[in-house]
């Protein structure tokens, strides 16, 4: 392993031995070699450790932890990272072979940016998915876009390590939508640079995806927005946008809670809306 690698790639994983091997290979075959690969095993029981240990490459660092979900795993990787820039890769995704080389070129060309991301293609159940207009990748000051939806994919991004000193790590209270929360905090503080090339391939549709385990995802997004208002130094215009989006998401959630007979939940979020008006 390089003593001070330029990149650290962090792969969190939980019981995805087959997908993980593909993800690892997509890193080890990169045309730009100056990186370390940190695999954070979140308590897998499917032979993941044995599989990783059989790979003979000094750039790999394997970390194991009891099962604590993806935010904790990513944070473990960040705290162990030696690279100047950090790339994330979900264990069911993979990089194209020139991911790091092209990213390095953009970092050197645009030194004023600390956050980079790229285009991607998506597969679901091994079928290519068309991307809609609202999935178009943003560039520059993306805070307005980040409020509406998670507009940057974790598996496409590259972040200068010192960014985490300012915005903090992933919120370990969030089992899902941790990326939505993360990009809100990032985009308040930093512009992003888009690399207009497809450098990541995402694979979805399998049953162990986090979003399938947690229905009604908007409650986690509401938590993130509420936290942003309480803990962030938003300017007046940003605060207004956050409040409006929080009210909108609460109103949608209230309607859904009423339909499911969750009256106490509906009342809780209605009270939250009342406090915002």
PyMOL commands that set and color helices and strands:
alter all, ss='L'
color gray80, all
select helices_A, chain A and resi 17-28+48-53+70-80+99-109+133-135+143-148+154-156+163-167+178-189+210-213+218-231+236-259+263-276
alter helices_A, ss='H'
color red, helices_A
select strands_A, chain A and resi 7-13+35-41+60-64+85-88+94-95+115-124+127-129+158-160+193-204
alter strands_A, ss='S'
color yellow, strands_A
deselect
rebuild
show_as cartoon
